[in-house]
């Protein structure tokens, strides 16, 4: 019985052992299969581009595929056991948790986009798909996550969204109309601007309408439009009329082309439409304005032109008339061909500056060339404009040639007038000096006369006194020339035959200058001239002497007289009035003068002669004498050719009378004379001369003293000899005072100045005469008797 139990136990042990061995073998086989599955899973996950991770129910990593290192930049084993949530962007954690909870509730798989942290700390966008593992109790035991980066996809999606947004913004806000129609003309798409343009509430309201039939209202325009589109497959800025919802027509410019499908077959038309109604209205207004401008410009009496750069693009008829060039010549040639060199740079540079916005004078003057070769002056006005859609300048040209000529003439006259005034000023200074010098000469002459009274003509000193008197007369002649330069000098005038004066003067001169050949061309029946023959003779002699010096005393002298009538339209110099003139011309073949020298020729003391060869008073004296004859003297001279002096004398209506000379005599008397002179030496010597002639003489050294003496002795005074130039109360005032006391008193006026208008005015009152200092005793004695012996005035 014991053996049987033992055998049975052994059998059981063998069976149990066998079962254990079988179980062990089965377990080994399962482990081997598991290892094979793990190896195969590793091979699969290693080759996948997505990152695979296994997590437990709390979200901790149990497994991470090798691709994590490539995608996220960390080794998988570094994060085993760590929570996946700590690698999610803080702003995305709640989103991920909420999504997972929602998918667990629905027991589905979760696809979530979020930002995940890389190994370098930066974040990238990823997309994860989760599969959940549920336990027997229905709870989540864990889950597997497949993750892939979606940076490029999100960028592309963002770009697409931005593009779509931009497209919507463009379409919704574009001012031009964008449209797309099918082959039948039905509107499939149109921008909101199309609805606004054509009067509809919205773009949707227009969808399904036929653009070609409903809105291209004019059949002939529609056909031409479609033909143009068929020829090339597109049109640009094609102008056409569209009818709005309310029936009005608007003008638009269409740019469109055929829309082709994948088979390259046209499936419709797409393009843009632009409202050009306002532009067309502006263009129409511009066209009307240009037409009005052209009409005004063509009828204008002012030159009007338009330049673009350096060329004309328009000229009006007056511009052509001013210059003689045709419109074709203006438009085909540069500006520089029509203006003088002096004006070229000015007009071109100012045009450039004006177009550049720089400050430029609004008006200025230029000189323009005419086709015939002459020059005209124009005043230019300029303003910037637009011509053919380009910046341009409108020029107005006023012909100011006549004004410039008149201004030049006025400037010439003013220059001559200034020279005349300068000569007058210098002449006045010279006259003052000459007056004082005459007073000195009067003292010398007086002393000579007194000594001569005391000497016999046979006395050895008598001839020396005569020599002194000759020098006094020479000095007096010189001062007379100076005095006659000053305006206001007057002479005894009478109708004179200028031809006679020319003959006498030239004959005398020819005898002195044998080397000069004189040719005379004197007009017969020459008009008479109101003149003083002696003064005219002096003018001619001065001109002859000047010519002789210019010819070095050898050459030809041409003398001409001619009757001249100046009309209103004749060119004249220095303010010459219209009327009859006698012109005397004196021409030489000398060295001539340049312009500067000619301008100074009439100035006192100006001379081109060597020192000691002349005083510089000859031409100045001639000028003064001619002026006092109400005449004009002009110079026409060129260096190396010669000089001509033209003298114009106003013709007289009176006939010429032959003048007679009266002989000088030494006269004596016994009357009482009041001598008035502030110069003591002259007063004393003259008083002695008067007393030697037998006259009782009273002396007054000033005007006030003269009036006082005359008041006291008026009944006994027969004659007053009165100096005109005195300090304080001058001679003219003394004259008035004496005549007030005794209107019949006889007076001899004397002065170092020549006879002038003021003195002549006193003489015209009668009972008086004039003698110029210095004077000889014979002249003084004759003048005294002439005045005293005159009948008393009524």
C-alpha positions, 0 to 999 in steps of 0.5 A: 500500500505504501509502494502504491502511494509512493508511485502515485506521488512520483507520477504526480510529481512527474506530471507537475514537473512536465507541466512546469517545464511546458509552462516554462517553455511557453513562457520563454516562447512568449518572452521571445515573441515579446522581444521580437515585437518590441524589436519590430516596434522599435524598428517601426518607430525608428523609421517613422518621421513622427515622434511616438510616445507612450504615457501613463494615465498621469501623462508621464513618459513611458516610452519615447521613439528615437525620432524625438532627438531629431525632431525636438533635439533631446535624447529620449531617455532624458525625459522618461518618467517626466510629465509631458505637460511640462514641455507644452507652452504654458498658454497651450496646457489648458487647451491640451488638457481640455481637448484630452478630457473631451476625447476621453469622454467620447472615447475617440482619438484626439488631434491637437495643435499646440506649441511644444518646447524643444531641447534648446528651450524654443517652442515649435508648433506641433500636431499630436494624435492620441490613442487611449488605453482603457482598463477593465474598469473603464478608466484610462490606463495610458495613451500613445501619442504620435506627434509631428512638427507643423511650422511650415504648414502653419506658415503656409496656412497663415500666408494663405489666410493673409492672402485671402484677407488681402484679396478680400480687402482689395476686392472690397475696397478697390475703387476700380471694379473687378469682375468675372463673367462666364462665356454667356456674359453672366456675372459670377463675381464682382467687387462691391465697387461695381455695385456702387458704380452701377447703382446697386445695393450690393455685389450679390444683387448683381450676381447672375445678371448679364454684363454684356447685354444689360450693361453694355447698352450700345450694341455697336460698342459691344460688338467692337469691344468683343472683336477687339478682345477676340483679336488678341485675347485681351484689351487695356484701357478700352473706353466704353459706355456702361448703363447704370441701374437708373439708366444713366450712361457712364464712361469707363475704361476696361482692362480684361482678358479671357479666362481659360480652363485646364484644357486651355479653353476660354471659360469666361472673361475677367478684368477691371473697370475704371470710372473715367467720367470725371477724367473725360469731363476734365479732358473735355474742359481742358480741350475747351480751355485749350481751344479758348487759349488758342483762339485768344493767343492767335488773336493776341497782339502780344507774342505768346509761346510755350517751351518744353525744355529747350524747344518751342512747342507752340507759338502764336501768329504775333510771335511769328510776326515779331520775328519774321520766322514761320511757325514751322521754323519755331517748332523745328529749331532750338530756342537759341536760334531765335535770341541773341547770344547775350540772352540765350543763357538767360532764357534757357537757365531761367526756364530750367530754374522755373521748372525746378521751382527755384525763384526766378524774376517774373518779368525780364528783358531779352533781345531777339533775332529777326529773320532779316538779321535785325535785333528787337527787344522784348519784355518776357513774362513767364509762368509754369504750366502743363502741356501734353501732360508734361511741365512747360512754360508759357512765355509772353513777349511784349515788343519794347524795341521802340521803348528801348530805342526811346530810352537809349535816346533819352539816355544819350540826351541825359548824358549830353545834358549831364555833360552840359550841366557839368560844363555849366558848373565848371563854367560858373566856377571859371566865371567866378575866377575870371571875375576876380582876375578882372578886378586884379587886371582893373587895378593894374590897368588903373595904375598904368593909366595914372602913370601914363597921364604923368609921362610923355610918350617919349619917356623911356618907361612909356613903352613899358607901360604900354607893354603892361597894358597889352598884357592886361588886354591879353589877360582880359581876353583870356578871362572873357573866354572863361566868362563867355563859357558861363550861361547867361552871357549876352551879346549885341545880336542882329541878323547876320550872314553866316557865309560872310563870317565864314569867308572872313574867318577862313581867309584870315586863318588861311594866311596864317596856316599855309599848310592847310588847304581850305575847301568851302561849300557854302549854300547860296541864299543862306538864311540869316541868323540872329548872331553876334558876328564877332562871337561867331568869328571866335567860334570858327577860329577856335574850331580852325585852330583845333583842326590845325592841331589835329592835322599837325598843321598839314591837311584838308579843312572842309567848310560847309553851310546849308539850310536845314529844315527839321520836321516832327519825325526827323531824328534829332539830338539834345532836344533840338526843336523842329524848325529852320536851321542854318548848319555850319560844318567844319571837317578836318582830316586829322587824327580824330577822337575816340568816344571818351575824348569826344565826350570831354571835348567841350569841358573847360581846361580839357585838352589833348595838347602838350603842356604849354600848347593850349589852355583847353578853353577853345572848344569850351568857349565855342560851345558856350557861344553857340549855346548862348546863340540858342544853337547846338554843336555836335561832334562826329569823330572817328580815330584815324579818320578825322572830326566834323563839328556840326553847328546848328543856328536857328534861322532868322526871319529878319533881313541882314543889315550892315553894321557900323563901328563908332570911333573911340574918343577921350572925353573930359567933363566937370560933372559930379560922379558917385563911384561905388566899389568895394574893392579899394584899389579899384575904387582909388585908381578909378577915382583918380582917373575920373578926377584927372578927366575933370570930374568931381568924384565922391566914393562909396565902399559899399551899397549901404554907404552909396545909398546914404551918400546919394540920399544926402547929395542926390541934387548934386550928383549927375552920374553914378558908376556902380559895381554890380558885385559887392558883399551885403547889398549888391549892385542890383539892390543899390540900383533899385534903391537909387532909382527909388530915390531919384528915378531919373538918375543916370547910372553906369554899371560895371563888373568883372562879369560879361553882360548877362540877362540880369544886367540886360534887364537893368539896362532895359530900364533906360538911362544907364549903360554897362562897361566890363572890367578891365577897361581902358581910360578911353573906353571909360571916358567915352562911356561917361559922356555917352550916358551923361549926354543922353537926354533926361528921361521923361 
